[in-house]
Amino acid sequence: MSLIDLMFKRRSTRKFRDEDISKQDLDLILHSALLAPTSMNRKPCNFMVVERKETLKELSECKDMGAGLIAGANKAIVVIADSMIADTWIEDSSIALTYMHLMATELDIGSCWVQTHLRSKNGKDSEEVVRDILKIDSYYRIVGMLALGYSDDIPQAHDESDLDKSKIHFLI
């Protein structure tokens, strides 16, 4: 499959089957994250793989809305970035999340990016909630996490009609 075909195919899914992702597929998803470029090659991101159902349930309650799907995922990968290494932690984490999202698509594994940065749970910062759940230091920043699992509920691929080409501007 070409990269553009993969990009058209990539869709978020929020319902997962109760089926384990193989170690080989999980390794490929994690390797894709490690291949993601970072500013000045500082590599501030670490990847916490969550498999324990109780922890997935806790993470599903990290913000007021939009995280509930994590409870039904087979795994979640939380991207934590060391803000003492790079001030580009938002960009670096976002690129890594995107690479993993695309690799999951390549492997026919459902995935959904769950944002925590700039979100809250009952007025408490969602990043802080996740740091408390995972017991990590406050200098680690969390843009989001990727919920993963096999799914029968992946939306149809995008097609050319989904592209808003009015957003493209040529300067001559």
Number of C-alpha atoms within 10 A of each C-alpha: 6 6 10 9 13 15 15 15 19 24 18 17 21 21 22 23 14 12 11 14 14 8 9 9 15 21 11 15 24 21 15 19 23 17 13 19 16 20 13 8 10 13 20 22 26 17 18 14 16 19 14 11 15 11 16 22 17 17 24 22 19 28 23 15 12 16 22 19 21 31 21 19 30 22 23 26 22 26 24 25 24 19 17 11 14 18 13 18 25 18 14 23 29 21 17 25 28 16 21 27 26 22 23 25 20 18 13 16 22 29 30 24 25 22 19 24 15 10 19 17 16 10 9 13 16 25 25 22 19 24 18 12 14 15 10 13 11 13 13 21 25 27 25 23 27 23 31 30 26 22 18 12 13 20 12 10 13 14 10 8 7 9 10 8 9 6 6 6 7 4 3 3
